[in-house]
Amino acid sequence: MTFVIRSDVPLPVSTRTPRGSKYPIAHLEVGECFLVPASELPSKGASSLRAAVGQYKKSSGSTAKFAIRTIVEDGSVGVWRVE
């Protein structure tokens, strides 16, 4: 099979819409946090939250700093905005 290289076909408009985060990362002010109960954590736990924070920072261009910690008493995981 051969392929023809063309320059006369315009790129179609994307039909995908950004999903956004299910976590309220964008709404945190410095000193605020949100907790995800252990029963609601994704299978990978805190690493999934770290990935969500990283994706938020990358897509928004934010320079905010966050801390993710596990609450030992009940196994929930918290995300704090520290700067």
Disulfide bonds with the S-S distance in Angstrom:
none
